[in-house]
């Protein structure tokens, strides 16, 4: 059965372009031009992916809509935020509201399509995992409360470490490059020199101190030499 995607975007030219692109790939596409219509469709329909803009006309913006979908939908559905607002703080806000990926306009269509394919290839989280939490072994993230627990005890993390952990847990088992982590934690507009990419390594070392039983011999966040890191759960 073809995967079904909901696009919520007020730019009619862009929404038509993305709709044509996805339909050509065999996906079934539904669209909404404002937050209220998008919420009605998201609440009553069944979708495999939702792509939504932050700046929407009317009284319901994309961040609020994302939170409502996460809180009210019975089944977990991946959400991509597509927006012209590309600052690091905007991207962190988007991820923390429950989005799985943050894409800055104008999207590179080839990369966008690759992201959609990759997301829709992932196994469904199913109904056993709540929509407002991430769970891996004895690690538990309460997304609504923005709290992290390890074996039932709360773990205090910095903003960057928290966002880094959510990215890892949403991509469990996948090898993530430093460039990917920079784009998804610090933001695509965060310019960082090659020699300064050790910033990622430093934050991962701090994160390991918080979540690993033995940080000097990590079992949760493994290093893949010459490539990046992999979260093992």
Z-matrix of the N, CA and C atoms (Angstrom, degrees):
N
C 1 1.466
C 2 1.530 1 109.22
N 3 1.337 2 117.00 1 137.49
C 4 1.458 3 121.45 2 -178.26
C 5 1.522 4 111.12 3 -66.48
N 6 1.321 5 115.83 4 141.07
C 7 1.456 6 121.38 5 176.92
C 8 1.529 7 109.83 6 -70.66
N 9 1.335 8 115.62 7 144.74
C 10 1.464 9 120.94 8 -177.10
C 11 1.514 10 110.42 9 -112.24
N 12 1.327 11 116.16 10 130.91
C 13 1.468 12 122.79 11 -175.13
C 14 1.522 13 109.32 12 -123.46
N 15 1.329 14 116.00 13 136.23
C 16 1.472 15 122.15 14 175.07
C 17 1.521 16 109.06 15 -106.65
N 18 1.335 17 116.93 16 123.03
C 19 1.463 18 122.95 17 175.91
C 20 1.520 19 108.68 18 -104.84
N 21 1.342 20 116.98 19 123.50
C 22 1.470 21 121.87 20 178.15
C 23 1.518 22 107.04 21 -118.64
N 24 1.317 23 116.72 22 105.33
C 25 1.465 24 122.64 23 -170.55
C 26 1.516 25 108.98 24 -159.99
N 27 1.345 26 117.17 25 134.53
C 28 1.464 27 119.91 26 -176.64
C 29 1.526 28 113.52 27 -90.33
N 30 1.331 29 118.13 28 -9.20
C 31 1.456 30 121.55 29 177.77
C 32 1.540 31 107.04 30 -84.27
N 33 1.324 32 116.49 31 105.52
C 34 1.466 33 120.48 32 -173.57
C 35 1.519 34 112.02 33 -65.67
N 36 1.327 35 117.20 34 -32.78
C 37 1.469 36 119.52 35 178.29
C 38 1.519 37 110.37 36 -66.31
N 39 1.334 38 116.17 37 -45.57
C 40 1.467 39 120.63 38 -178.95
C 41 1.523 40 111.04 39 -67.19
N 42 1.328 41 116.79 40 -43.64
C 43 1.463 42 118.80 41 -177.19
C 44 1.535 43 110.42 42 -65.69
N 45 1.332 44 117.41 43 -33.84
C 46 1.463 45 120.15 44 176.75
C 47 1.527 46 110.76 45 -69.13
N 48 1.338 47 115.76 46 -39.86
C 49 1.463 48 119.83 47 179.62
C 50 1.525 49 111.20 48 -63.83
N 51 1.336 50 116.57 49 -45.35
C 52 1.462 51 120.36 50 -179.84
C 53 1.526 52 111.06 51 -68.43
N 54 1.326 53 115.89 52 -38.63
C 55 1.459 54 120.20 53 179.03
C 56 1.522 55 110.52 54 -62.55
N 57 1.330 56 117.31 55 -45.40
C 58 1.470 57 121.06 56 178.86
C 59 1.523 58 110.75 57 -62.51
N 60 1.329 59 116.29 58 -41.98
C 61 1.468 60 121.48 59 179.81
C 62 1.522 61 111.07 60 -60.16
N 63 1.337 62 116.26 61 -47.22
C 64 1.462 63 121.18 62 -176.95
C 65 1.532 64 111.78 63 -72.22
N 66 1.323 65 116.80 64 -39.41
C 67 1.468 66 119.99 65 178.30
C 68 1.525 67 110.65 66 -63.15
N 69 1.343 68 116.69 67 -36.48
C 70 1.462 69 120.50 68 178.83
C 71 1.524 70 111.63 69 -64.73
N 72 1.339 71 116.61 70 -22.84
C 73 1.463 72 121.77 71 178.49
C 74 1.525 73 111.92 72 -89.11
N 75 1.324 74 116.27 73 -1.07
C 76 1.455 75 119.65 74 177.52
C 77 1.517 76 114.80 75 95.88
N 78 1.349 77 117.87 76 5.86
C 79 1.458 78 120.21 77 177.53
C 80 1.523 79 109.89 78 -83.18
N 81 1.319 80 116.24 79 151.94
C 82 1.464 81 122.57 80 172.76
C 83 1.522 82 107.15 81 -92.60
N 84 1.324 83 117.10 82 125.39
C 85 1.465 84 121.53 83 -172.54
C 86 1.520 85 110.83 84 -118.37
N 87 1.330 86 115.52 85 131.37
C 88 1.460 87 122.84 86 172.29
C 89 1.530 88 106.97 87 -116.44
N 90 1.323 89 118.23 88 150.51
C 91 1.463 90 120.55 89 -175.08
C 92 1.523 91 111.87 90 -132.79
N 93 1.339 92 114.22 91 156.37
C 94 1.469 93 121.88 92 173.64
C 95 1.516 94 107.58 93 -147.02
N 96 1.333 95 116.11 94 141.66
C 97 1.464 96 121.01 95 -175.65
C 98 1.525 97 113.21 96 -100.73
N 99 1.330 98 118.04 97 -1.07
C 100 1.465 99 120.66 98 178.24
C 101 1.526 100 108.73 99 -150.65
N 102 1.334 101 114.97 100 166.41
C 103 1.456 102 120.24 101 -175.13
C 104 1.511 103 114.20 102 -65.57
N 105 1.324 104 117.54 103 -39.99
C 106 1.456 105 120.63 104 -178.29
C 107 1.532 106 111.53 105 -64.18
N 108 1.337 107 116.33 106 -45.02
C 109 1.466 108 119.45 107 177.18
C 110 1.526 109 110.56 108 -65.01
N 111 1.339 110 115.55 109 -40.02
C 112 1.450 111 119.81 110 178.22
C 113 1.520 112 112.31 111 -61.34
N 114 1.333 113 116.35 112 -41.99
C 115 1.464 114 120.78 113 178.88
C 116 1.523 115 110.81 114 -64.35
N 117 1.336 116 117.25 115 -42.20
C 118 1.455 117 121.03 116 179.21
C 119 1.533 118 110.59 117 -60.05
N 120 1.339 119 116.35 118 -43.24
C 121 1.464 120 119.76 119 -179.11
C 122 1.530 121 110.94 120 -71.56
N 123 1.337 122 117.20 121 -40.96
C 124 1.463 123 120.54 122 -179.66
C 125 1.524 124 110.94 123 -65.01
N 126 1.333 125 116.56 124 -35.93
C 127 1.459 126 121.14 125 -177.58
C 128 1.529 127 111.62 126 -74.13
N 129 1.315 128 117.20 127 -35.83
C 130 1.460 129 120.40 128 -173.43
C 131 1.527 130 114.06 129 -102.29
N 132 1.335 131 117.05 130 -14.21
C 133 1.455 132 120.07 131 -178.84
C 134 1.519 133 111.83 132 -102.58
N 135 1.323 134 115.94 133 174.70
C 136 1.456 135 122.75 134 176.22
C 137 1.522 136 107.55 135 -120.76
N 138 1.341 137 116.14 136 117.54
C 139 1.459 138 120.84 137 -175.27
C 140 1.532 139 110.09 138 -127.65
N 141 1.325 140 114.04 139 151.63
C 142 1.467 141 120.49 140 176.87
C 143 1.516 142 111.35 141 -92.77
N 144 1.339 143 118.10 142 -17.47
C 145 1.464 144 123.38 143 179.16
C 146 1.518 145 108.56 144 -159.71
N 147 1.339 146 115.34 145 140.91
C 148 1.470 147 120.54 146 173.69
C 149 1.523 148 107.89 147 -121.80
N 150 1.324 149 116.12 148 130.22
C 151 1.463 150 122.74 149 175.49
C 152 1.514 151 106.84 150 -115.00
N 153 1.344 152 117.12 151 121.59
C 154 1.468 153 118.29 152 -176.07
C 155 1.518 154 111.86 153 -136.99
N 156 1.326 155 114.21 154 149.73
C 157 1.461 156 122.29 155 176.98
C 158 1.527 157 109.01 156 -87.71
N 159 1.328 158 117.28 157 151.47
C 160 1.473 159 119.85 158 175.78
C 161 1.526 160 110.35 159 -77.15
N 162 1.333 161 117.33 160 -46.65
C 163 1.465 162 121.26 161 -176.43
C 164 1.522 163 109.22 162 -87.97
N 165 1.338 164 115.30 163 101.45
C 166 1.460 165 121.02 164 -178.71
C 167 1.523 166 109.70 165 -120.53
N 168 1.343 167 118.65 166 147.47
C 169 1.464 168 120.49 167 177.56
C 170 1.520 169 111.15 168 -69.78
N 171 1.318 170 115.38 169 157.91
C 172 1.465 171 119.94 170 -179.16
C 173 1.521 172 110.96 171 90.16
N 174 1.318 173 115.44 172 -161.47
C 175 1.466 174 119.68 173 -172.51
C 176 1.508 175 115.11 174 -97.01
N 177 1.334 176 118.62 175 2.91
C 178 1.462 177 120.86 176 -175.32
C 179 1.529 178 109.60 177 -121.89
N 180 1.343 179 116.20 178 106.62
C 181 1.463 180 120.46 179 180.00
C 182 1.529 181 110.23 180 -84.47
N 183 1.330 182 115.40 181 171.37
C 184 1.452 183 120.52 182 -175.16
C 185 1.510 184 115.05 183 -65.79
N 186 1.341 185 117.46 184 -37.59
C 187 1.463 186 120.25 185 179.45
C 188 1.522 187 110.31 186 -64.49
N 189 1.329 188 116.98 187 -45.67
C 190 1.469 189 120.65 188 178.03
C 191 1.524 190 110.69 189 -63.47
N 192 1.321 191 116.05 190 -40.79
C 193 1.457 192 120.19 191 179.63
C 194 1.528 193 110.88 192 -63.77
N 195 1.326 194 116.74 193 -41.96
C 196 1.463 195 120.74 194 178.55
C 197 1.524 196 110.49 195 -59.77
N 198 1.326 197 117.05 196 -44.22
C 199 1.468 198 120.81 197 179.37
C 200 1.525 199 111.26 198 -63.91
N 201 1.336 200 116.06 199 -39.56
C 202 1.462 201 119.75 200 179.73
C 203 1.528 202 111.19 201 -65.00
N 204 1.321 203 116.36 202 -40.81
C 205 1.470 204 120.05 203 178.47
C 206 1.512 205 110.15 204 -63.42
N 207 1.329 206 116.55 205 -44.62
C 208 1.464 207 120.56 206 -179.78
C 209 1.536 208 111.55 207 -63.28
N 210 1.312 209 116.58 208 -36.73
C 211 1.460 210 120.51 209 -175.91
C 212 1.521 211 112.56 210 -78.29
N 213 1.326 212 116.88 211 -35.11
C 214 1.458 213 119.66 212 -168.59
C 215 1.524 214 115.61 213 -106.22
N 216 1.321 215 118.21 214 -24.23
C 217 1.459 216 118.43 215 -177.85
C 218 1.524 217 111.02 216 -73.77
N 219 1.316 218 116.67 217 133.58
C 220 1.465 219 121.83 218 -177.07
C 221 1.526 220 110.66 219 -67.60
N 222 1.333 221 117.12 220 -41.79
C 223 1.455 222 121.52 221 -178.95
C 224 1.520 223 110.03 222 -103.29
N 225 1.324 224 116.26 223 143.53
C 226 1.471 225 120.94 224 179.17
C 227 1.526 226 109.08 225 -70.15
N 228 1.333 227 116.20 226 131.36
C 229 1.458 228 121.48 227 175.56
C 230 1.530 229 107.70 228 -127.21
N 231 1.329 230 118.77 229 130.19
C 232 1.465 231 119.79 230 177.56
C 233 1.517 232 111.22 231 -65.09
N 234 1.331 233 115.69 232 144.75
C 235 1.463 234 121.85 233 -178.31
C 236 1.523 235 109.46 234 -128.15
N 237 1.347 236 115.92 235 127.74
C 238 1.457 237 122.05 236 171.36
C 239 1.519 238 107.36 237 -104.68
N 240 1.343 239 116.99 238 131.57
C 241 1.457 240 120.69 239 172.63
C 242 1.529 241 108.39 240 -96.35
N 243 1.315 242 115.78 241 126.40
C 244 1.465 243 123.41 242 -178.42
C 245 1.519 244 107.28 243 -118.25
N 246 1.327 245 117.84 244 112.39
C 247 1.456 246 119.20 245 -171.28
C 248 1.512 247 112.43 246 -154.91
N 249 1.333 248 114.79 247 155.35
C 250 1.463 249 120.88 248 176.25
C 251 1.520 250 111.62 249 -80.09
N 252 1.326 251 116.95 250 -11.63
C 253 1.463 252 120.85 251 -178.17
C 254 1.527 253 108.45 252 -86.12
N 255 1.346 254 115.45 253 102.33
C 256 1.456 255 119.79 254 -170.21
C 257 1.516 256 115.83 255 -111.82
N 258 1.341 257 119.05 256 15.95
C 259 1.454 258 118.95 257 179.37
C 260 1.528 259 110.04 258 -71.26
N 261 1.321 260 115.61 259 158.72
C 262 1.462 261 120.63 260 -179.88
C 263 1.528 262 110.17 261 -57.77
N 264 1.338 263 117.75 262 -44.27
C 265 1.467 264 120.15 263 -178.84
C 266 1.521 265 111.66 264 -62.78
N 267 1.338 266 116.88 265 -38.83
C 268 1.464 267 120.39 266 177.66
C 269 1.520 268 110.70 267 -63.01
N 270 1.333 269 116.43 268 -41.18
C 271 1.452 270 119.76 269 -178.35
C 272 1.520 271 111.43 270 -68.98
N 273 1.319 272 116.80 271 -40.08
C 274 1.465 273 120.27 272 176.85
C 275 1.527 274 109.84 273 -62.52
N 276 1.343 275 116.53 274 -43.67
C 277 1.468 276 120.42 275 177.91
C 278 1.522 277 110.46 276 -59.05
N 279 1.324 278 116.38 277 -42.83
C 280 1.452 279 119.86 278 179.80
C 281 1.516 280 112.32 279 -62.96
N 282 1.327 281 117.16 280 -46.15
C 283 1.461 282 120.97 281 -179.71
C 284 1.522 283 111.02 282 -65.19
N 285 1.328 284 115.93 283 -39.83
C 286 1.464 285 118.96 284 -177.45
C 287 1.521 286 112.31 285 -74.45
N 288 1.326 287 117.59 286 -18.89
C 289 1.469 288 119.54 287 175.86
C 290 1.529 289 111.24 288 -78.38
N 291 1.339 290 115.84 289 -7.79
C 292 1.456 291 119.24 290 176.65
C 293 1.509 292 115.34 291 119.48
N 294 1.346 293 117.69 292 1.62
C 295 1.463 294 120.15 293 178.88
C 296 1.529 295 110.20 294 -71.16
N 297 1.324 296 115.94 295 148.37
C 298 1.455 297 121.51 296 178.51
C 299 1.524 298 111.83 297 -91.41
N 300 1.317 299 116.50 298 -23.98
C 301 1.465 300 120.66 299 179.40
C 302 1.515 301 108.96 300 -154.03
N 303 1.347 302 115.34 301 148.82
C 304 1.449 303 122.35 302 -177.74
C 305 1.527 304 107.29 303 -121.88
N 306 1.330 305 117.36 304 116.55
C 307 1.459 306 122.17 305 -176.50
C 308 1.525 307 109.04 306 -116.46
N 309 1.336 308 116.13 307 125.40
C 310 1.464 309 121.49 308 -177.28
C 311 1.525 310 109.44 309 -88.94
N 312 1.330 311 115.50 310 134.74
C 313 1.461 312 121.44 311 176.31
C 314 1.535 313 110.76 312 -72.60
N 315 1.318 314 118.39 313 152.02
C 316 1.466 315 125.70 314 -8.55
C 317 1.529 316 109.77 315 -76.01
N 318 1.324 317 118.08 316 136.48
C 319 1.458 318 119.37 317 -177.62
C 320 1.525 319 111.38 318 -70.99
N 321 1.321 320 115.84 319 143.97
C 322 1.465 321 120.37 320 171.33
C 323 1.529 322 106.07 321 -80.27
N 324 1.318 323 115.80 322 113.57
C 325 1.458 324 120.18 323 -168.09
C 326 1.525 325 113.25 324 -59.30
N 327 1.317 326 117.15 325 -39.21
C 328 1.458 327 119.78 326 178.57
C 329 1.509 328 112.20 327 -64.32
N 330 1.337 329 116.39 328 -42.44
C 331 1.467 330 121.24 329 178.89
C 332 1.524 331 109.93 330 -68.52
N 333 1.334 332 116.63 331 -41.50
C 334 1.462 333 120.77 332 178.11
C 335 1.521 334 110.62 333 -58.56
N 336 1.315 335 117.03 334 -46.76
C 337 1.463 336 120.98 335 -179.16
C 338 1.531 337 110.53 336 -64.49
N 339 1.333 338 117.17 337 -39.06
C 340 1.467 339 120.46 338 177.59
C 341 1.524 340 110.64 339 -63.24
N 342 1.343 341 116.70 340 -40.06
C 343 1.471 342 120.87 341 177.99
C 344 1.530 343 110.92 342 -63.40
N 345 1.323 344 116.07 343 -41.76
C 346 1.467 345 120.31 344 179.09
C 347 1.525 346 109.90 345 -63.33
N 348 1.330 347 116.62 346 -47.47
C 349 1.466 348 119.90 347 179.46
C 350 1.526 349 111.44 348 -58.40
N 351 1.344 350 115.50 349 -45.40
C 352 1.465 351 119.86 350 -178.15
C 353 1.522 352 110.89 351 -63.02
N 354 1.340 353 116.48 352 -42.56
C 355 1.468 354 120.13 353 -178.84
C 356 1.525 355 111.11 354 -65.17
N 357 1.302 356 116.88 355 -41.87
C 358 1.456 357 120.40 356 -175.99
C 359 1.529 358 112.69 357 -78.13
N 360 1.319 359 116.48 358 -9.42
C 361 1.466 360 119.68 359 172.95
C 362 1.521 361 111.84 360 -83.90
N 363 1.339 362 116.94 361 -16.80
C 364 1.466 363 119.70 362 -177.58
C 365 1.523 364 109.97 363 -67.55
N 366 1.344 365 117.12 364 145.60
C 367 1.466 366 119.35 365 174.24
C 368 1.521 367 110.15 366 -62.44
N 369 1.326 368 116.56 367 145.92
C 370 1.461 369 121.35 368 177.21
C 371 1.519 370 110.44 369 -63.91
N 372 1.332 371 116.02 370 141.36
C 373 1.456 372 119.92 371 176.99
C 374 1.522 373 111.25 372 -70.68
N 375 1.344 374 116.22 373 -19.92
C 376 1.460 375 119.50 374 178.17
C 377 1.519 376 111.49 375 73.85
N 378 1.332 377 114.69 376 -178.52
C 379 1.451 378 120.04 377 -175.69
C 380 1.521 379 111.96 378 -89.88
N 381 1.341 380 117.49 379 -5.15
C 382 1.455 381 119.43 380 -177.82
C 383 1.516 382 112.64 381 -74.64
N 384 1.343 383 116.42 382 -22.33
C 385 1.460 384 119.42 383 178.76
C 386 1.521 385 109.69 384 -103.65
N 387 1.305 386 117.19 385 127.77
C 388 1.453 387 121.63 386 -179.46
C 389 1.526 388 109.85 387 -65.03
N 390 1.312 389 115.44 388 155.44
C 391 1.449 390 120.40 389 -177.49
C 392 1.521 391 112.32 390 -75.89
N 393 1.306 392 118.38 391 -18.80
C 394 1.461 393 120.74 392 -176.95
C 395 1.522 394 111.70 393 -105.21
N 396 1.341 395 116.83 394 24.25
C 397 1.449 396 118.82 395 178.78
C 398 1.521 397 111.23 396 -150.19
N 399 1.324 398 114.82 397 158.16
C 400 1.458 399 122.30 398 171.56
C 401 1.516 400 107.02 399 -122.68
N 402 1.328 401 116.74 400 136.59
C 403 1.461 402 120.81 401 -177.50
C 404 1.515 403 109.50 402 -132.75
N 405 1.328 404 116.88 403 133.83
C 406 1.459 405 123.06 404 174.72
C 407 1.525 406 107.30 405 -147.96
N 408 1.329 407 116.39 406 107.15
C 409 1.465 408 119.45 407 -176.65
C 410 1.512 409 110.14 408 60.84
N 411 1.340 410 116.77 409 -127.84
C 412 1.461 411 119.76 410 179.38
C 413 1.524 412 112.51 411 -92.78
N 414 1.357 413 116.99 412 10.45
C 415 1.458 414 121.22 413 174.84
C 416 1.517 415 110.09 414 -93.76
N 417 1.314 416 115.74 415 135.81
C 418 1.465 417 121.36 416 -177.56
C 419 1.518 418 108.13 417 -140.96
N 420 1.340 419 115.97 418 124.93
C 421 1.467 420 120.40 419 174.67
C 422 1.521 421 108.36 420 -109.92
N 423 1.313 422 115.93 421 122.19
C 424 1.462 423 123.21 422 172.03
C 425 1.523 424 106.27 423 -89.08
N 426 1.346 425 117.24 424 98.91
C 427 1.459 426 121.08 425 -174.83
C 428 1.521 427 112.16 426 -66.43
N 429 1.323 428 116.58 427 -38.25
C 430 1.468 429 119.50 428 -179.67
C 431 1.522 430 110.97 429 -65.28
N 432 1.324 431 116.46 430 -42.22
C 433 1.465 432 120.51 431 -179.58
C 434 1.504 433 113.87 432 -90.06
N 435 1.339 434 116.06 433 -6.12
C 436 1.466 435 122.56 434 -179.57
C 437 1.545 436 110.70 435 54.20
N 438 1.339 437 114.96 436 51.16
C 439 1.463 438 121.23 437 -178.72
C 440 1.527 439 109.34 438 -129.27
N 441 1.319 440 115.73 439 146.12
C 442 1.458 441 122.17 440 -179.35
C 443 1.526 442 108.97 441 -118.29
N 444 1.342 443 116.20 442 136.95
C 445 1.461 444 121.24 443 179.71
C 446 1.524 445 109.34 444 -129.21
N 447 1.321 446 115.08 445 141.10
C 448 1.463 447 121.81 446 174.37
C 449 1.524 448 107.58 447 -125.72
N 450 1.314 449 115.84 448 118.46
C 451 1.463 450 122.13 449 -177.01
C 452 1.528 451 111.14 450 52.30
N 453 1.337 452 115.60 451 38.11
C 454 1.459 453 121.18 452 176.70
C 455 1.506 454 115.55 453 87.26
N 456 1.343 455 117.66 454 -12.11
C 457 1.471 456 121.09 455 -179.35
C 458 1.524 457 109.18 456 -98.93
N 459 1.331 458 116.62 457 136.56
C 460 1.457 459 119.85 458 -178.41
C 461 1.524 460 110.86 459 -70.75
N 462 1.336 461 115.10 460 138.13
C 463 1.459 462 122.59 461 178.17
C 464 1.526 463 107.91 462 -112.36
N 465 1.307 464 117.20 463 124.04
C 466 1.457 465 121.82 464 -179.95
C 467 1.529 466 109.74 465 -87.59
N 468 1.333 467 116.25 466 123.39
C 469 1.451 468 121.53 467 -178.74
C 470 1.528 469 110.61 468 -125.50
N 471 1.331 470 115.98 469 151.74
C 472 1.455 471 120.70 470 171.84
C 473 1.521 472 109.03 471 -70.04
N 474 1.336 473 117.00 472 167.75
C 475 1.465 474 120.80 473 179.76
C 476 1.522 475 111.65 474 -57.22
N 477 1.333 476 116.39 475 -45.75
C 478 1.459 477 119.95 476 -177.91
C 479 1.530 478 110.76 477 -66.89
N 480 1.325 479 117.24 478 -43.19
C 481 1.468 480 120.26 479 -179.55
C 482 1.523 481 110.55 480 -63.55
N 483 1.328 482 116.73 481 -39.30
C 484 1.468 483 120.61 482 178.36
C 485 1.536 484 110.39 483 -62.21
N 486 1.337 485 116.44 484 -48.93
C 487 1.458 486 119.98 485 -179.37
C 488 1.524 487 110.71 486 -64.23
N 489 1.323 488 116.95 487 -39.84
C 490 1.462 489 121.68 488 177.66
C 491 1.533 490 110.57 489 -59.36
N 492 1.328 491 117.16 490 -43.93
C 493 1.453 492 120.76 491 -179.57
C 494 1.529 493 111.18 492 -65.48
N 495 1.340 494 117.86 493 -40.41
C 496 1.466 495 119.83 494 179.01
C 497 1.524 496 110.79 495 -63.68
N 498 1.342 497 117.19 496 -38.86
C 499 1.467 498 120.47 497 178.01
C 500 1.521 499 110.00 498 -63.87
N 501 1.324 500 117.14 499 -44.11
C 502 1.464 501 120.72 500 178.43
C 503 1.534 502 110.81 501 -60.97
N 504 1.333 503 116.61 502 -47.39
C 505 1.461 504 119.44 503 -175.05
C 506 1.524 505 112.20 504 -69.16
N 507 1.333 506 117.37 505 -28.45
C 508 1.461 507 120.22 506 176.67
C 509 1.527 508 112.03 507 -77.03
N 510 1.331 509 115.97 508 -14.05
C 511 1.460 510 120.59 509 -179.23
C 512 1.524 511 110.30 510 -124.00
N 513 1.328 512 116.30 511 38.07
C 514 1.467 513 121.44 512 -176.75
C 515 1.530 514 111.31 513 -56.02
N 516 1.343 515 115.07 514 131.23
C 517 1.451 516 121.25 515 178.18
C 518 1.517 517 114.75 516 89.02
N 519 1.335 518 117.51 517 -14.43
C 520 1.470 519 121.12 518 -179.33
C 521 1.530 520 110.09 519 -91.22
N 522 1.327 521 116.64 520 144.74
C 523 1.457 522 120.86 521 175.26
C 524 1.526 523 108.13 522 -82.91
N 525 1.338 524 116.50 523 121.70
C 526 1.464 525 122.12 524 -177.23
C 527 1.528 526 109.19 525 -110.01
N 528 1.307 527 116.52 526 124.56
C 529 1.465 528 120.88 527 179.00
C 530 1.522 529 110.45 528 -75.81
N 531 1.316 530 115.94 529 164.54
C 532 1.471 531 119.85 530 175.21
C 533 1.526 532 110.15 531 -60.66
N 534 1.346 533 116.63 532 -40.21
C 535 1.466 534 119.60 533 -179.98
C 536 1.525 535 110.85 534 -60.98
N 537 1.336 536 116.89 535 -41.67
C 538 1.469 537 120.54 536 177.94
C 539 1.529 538 110.29 537 -61.95
N 540 1.327 539 116.59 538 -44.98
C 541 1.468 540 120.19 539 -178.56
C 542 1.523 541 111.26 540 -66.08
N 543 1.326 542 116.80 541 -38.85
C 544 1.473 543 119.87 542 177.41
C 545 1.519 544 110.08 543 -61.48
N 546 1.353 545 116.53 544 -45.45
C 547 1.466 546 120.43 545 -178.39
C 548 1.519 547 111.85 546 -64.61
N 549 1.334 548 117.73 547 -37.44
C 550 1.456 549 121.24 548 -173.52
C 551 1.524 550 114.42 549 -94.19
N 552 1.331 551 117.80 550 -12.25
C 553 1.467 552 120.62 551 177.99
C 554 1.527 553 110.67 552 -113.03
N 555 1.330 554 116.21 553 -46.90
C 556 1.467 555 119.76 554 -179.38
C 557 1.517 556 111.94 555 -92.74
N 558 1.342 557 116.90 556 -26.65
C 559 1.461 558 120.48 557 176.98
C 560 1.511 559 111.77 558 111.35
N 561 1.363 560 115.59 559 148.33
C 562 1.462 561 120.81 560 -179.54
C 563 1.518 562 112.29 561 -62.11
N 564 1.333 563 117.43 562 -26.31
C 565 1.455 564 119.89 563 -178.03
C 566 1.519 565 112.23 564 -89.44
N 567 1.330 566 117.18 565 5.63
C 568 1.466 567 121.19 566 178.81
C 569 1.519 568 108.07 567 -85.93
N 570 1.324 569 116.17 568 106.20
C 571 1.457 570 121.03 569 -177.81
C 572 1.516 571 108.90 570 -84.24
N 573 1.326 572 116.56 571 125.64
C 574 1.447 573 120.93 572 -176.57
C 575 1.525 574 108.70 573 -139.05
N 576 1.329 575 115.71 574 128.96
C 577 1.450 576 120.99 575 -179.06
C 578 1.520 577 110.33 576 -68.62
N 579 1.324 578 115.17 577 154.67
C 580 1.462 579 119.62 578 -179.32
C 581 1.515 580 110.99 579 -55.72
N 582 1.337 581 116.16 580 -41.10
C 583 1.468 582 119.55 581 -178.39
C 584 1.524 583 112.05 582 -69.11
N 585 1.344 584 116.65 583 -20.76
C 586 1.462 585 120.67 584 -177.96
C 587 1.524 586 112.63 585 -92.61
N 588 1.320 587 117.46 586 0.93
C 589 1.458 588 119.35 587 179.82
C 590 1.517 589 111.46 588 -67.35
N 591 1.330 590 117.08 589 -8.67
C 592 1.456 591 120.54 590 173.42
C 593 1.525 592 110.60 591 -64.57
N 594 1.344 593 116.63 592 -14.02
C 595 1.466 594 120.06 593 173.80
C 596 1.531 595 109.81 594 -55.04
N 597 1.321 596 116.47 595 -40.38
C 598 1.459 597 120.55 596 177.62
C 599 1.523 598 109.79 597 -61.82
N 600 1.339 599 116.37 598 -44.92
C 601 1.468 600 120.76 599 -179.04
C 602 1.523 601 111.22 600 -60.63
N 603 1.334 602 115.61 601 -40.19
C 604 1.467 603 120.05 602 -179.79
C 605 1.521 604 110.64 603 -63.20
N 606 1.340 605 117.03 604 -45.36
C 607 1.464 606 119.96 605 179.73
C 608 1.525 607 111.79 606 -65.71
N 609 1.318 608 116.51 607 -35.45
C 610 1.462 609 118.72 608 177.48
C 611 1.525 610 110.56 609 -68.23
N 612 1.323 611 116.41 610 -37.46
C 613 1.470 612 118.82 611 176.41
C 614 1.525 613 110.51 612 -61.97
N 615 1.348 614 116.75 613 -42.83
C 616 1.471 615 119.94 614 177.50
C 617 1.522 616 110.64 615 -62.91
N 618 1.355 617 116.88 616 -40.92
C 619 1.461 618 120.59 617 -179.57
C 620 1.523 619 110.52 618 -65.10
N 621 1.317 620 116.48 619 -40.53
C 622 1.466 621 119.65 620 177.44
C 623 1.523 622 111.60 621 -60.45
N 624 1.323 623 116.59 622 -36.60
C 625 1.469 624 120.26 623 178.62
C 626 1.531 625 111.17 624 -59.92
N 627 1.317 626 115.52 625 -27.64
C 628 1.462 627 120.52 626 -176.20
C 629 1.529 628 113.44 627 -90.60
N 630 1.338 629 117.34 628 -32.84
C 631 1.464 630 117.83 629 -169.72
C 632 1.525 631 114.55 630 -116.66
N 633 1.325 632 117.32 631 -12.65
C 634 1.467 633 119.92 632 -179.61
C 635 1.528 634 110.50 633 -89.46
N 636 1.329 635 116.74 634 143.88
C 637 1.463 636 120.13 635 174.20
C 638 1.520 637 110.56 636 -68.01
N 639 1.321 638 116.18 637 -36.82
C 640 1.464 639 121.73 638 176.80
C 641 1.525 640 107.67 639 -134.40
N 642 1.340 641 118.27 640 93.49
C 643 1.473 642 120.83 641 -174.62
C 644 1.524 643 113.91 642 -58.15
N 645 1.316 644 118.29 643 -26.59
C 646 1.463 645 120.10 644 179.88
C 647 1.526 646 111.56 645 -75.78
N 648 1.341 647 116.49 646 -17.75
C 649 1.461 648 121.88 647 175.67
C 650 1.528 649 108.58 648 -131.39
N 651 1.333 650 116.08 649 71.12
C 652 1.471 651 120.15 650 -173.27
C 653 1.512 652 112.90 651 -65.76
N 654 1.322 653 115.26 652 139.76
C 655 1.463 654 121.47 653 176.50
C 656 1.524 655 111.73 654 -116.47
N 657 1.327 656 117.68 655 -18.26
C 658 1.468 657 120.90 656 -179.57
C 659 1.530 658 111.08 657 -87.21
N 660 1.317 659 117.04 658 -51.83
C 661 1.467 660 121.43 659 -178.79
C 662 1.520 661 107.71 660 -108.44
N 663 1.327 662 116.09 661 103.19
C 664 1.451 663 120.95 662 -177.96
C 665 1.516 664 111.84 663 -94.90
N 666 1.323 665 116.93 664 149.92
C 667 1.456 666 122.97 665 176.23
C 668 1.520 667 109.72 666 -93.12
N 669 1.320 668 116.24 667 128.12
C 670 1.461 669 121.83 668 174.83
C 671 1.524 670 106.32 669 -106.02
N 672 1.308 671 116.87 670 102.68
C 673 1.464 672 121.87 671 -170.38
C 674 1.527 673 112.14 672 -55.29
N 675 1.330 674 114.09 673 131.15
C 676 1.457 675 120.96 674 177.78
C 677 1.513 676 114.74 675 77.27
N 678 1.346 677 116.33 676 -1.46
C 679 1.469 678 118.99 677 -177.46
C 680 1.533 679 111.08 678 -123.94
N 681 1.319 680 117.21 679 -58.64
C 682 1.462 681 120.12 680 -177.85
C 683 1.510 682 111.26 681 166.35
N 684 1.336 683 115.72 682 -132.00
C 685 1.466 684 121.73 683 -175.37
C 686 1.524 685 109.81 684 -134.64
N 687 1.347 686 114.01 685 155.67
C 688 1.459 687 119.69 686 177.59
C 689 1.523 688 108.69 687 -135.33
N 690 1.337 689 115.91 688 129.62
C 691 1.468 690 121.28 689 176.90
C 692 1.519 691 108.83 690 -89.27
N 693 1.339 692 115.65 691 123.46
C 694 1.458 693 121.25 692 -175.03
C 695 1.514 694 112.89 693 -100.14
N 696 1.330 695 117.89 694 -3.42
C 697 1.469 696 119.87 695 178.31
C 698 1.504 697 113.37 696 89.00
